[in-house]
């Protein structure tokens, strides 16, 4: 879903180089999602491949966090959201690369190489915007203030997460938060920005990972899925 949001900047980036860079990051994220969904389909054992899981599920069946489904906003909002997610991706993928599931570990290791570039890219933009003009500082600070309340969901573990951790398949999500926040704060402080003083609270009793999404996901999926649903059975 984040790859889809980033793709909305294609042809609309502030400069040509950034237009290309953002589009490439979007392609990386879509490629990673393809590999994870392919593995998920194989583990599920119901004959659904990555295309079936991406294009023929309803919004309530998706398990993405609410952070990634929010509209792209302005460029500062996009980069702030991207930075928060990129740091999370690096921390999570690094842990998953040591999974007892060899296929999952291999996908995570490959994706980690891309994620390290992504966080360097979005981190540089946080510095440019935060320590740039008064206007760029104001916009990226506003974006951080708006996005911060969505971050607790990244570390909210359910029974499935706990079972996977006990089996050595996945890390303890709660334990990842301290490193994530340390890395985020390091860049935010250098960028002369401020993390919200209030402790981030969950966006609700349930989040996107339990199927409770914002109204934005349905609209995003309508566009994302229209080609596949208009031509069922087609392969590409």
Buried (B, 14 or more C-beta within 10 A) or exposed (E): BBBBBBBBBEEEBEEEEBBEBBBBBBBBBBBBBBBBBBBBBEEEEEEBEBBBBBBEBEBEEBBBBBBBBBEBBEBBBBBBBBBBBBBBBBBBBBBBBEBEBEEBBBBBBBBBEBBBBBBEBBBBBBBBBBBBEEEBBEBBBBBBBBBBBBBBBBBBBEEEBBEBBEEEBBBBBEEBBEBBBEBBEEBBEEBEBEBBEEEBEBBEEBBBBBEBBBEBBBEBBEEBBEEBEEEEEEEE
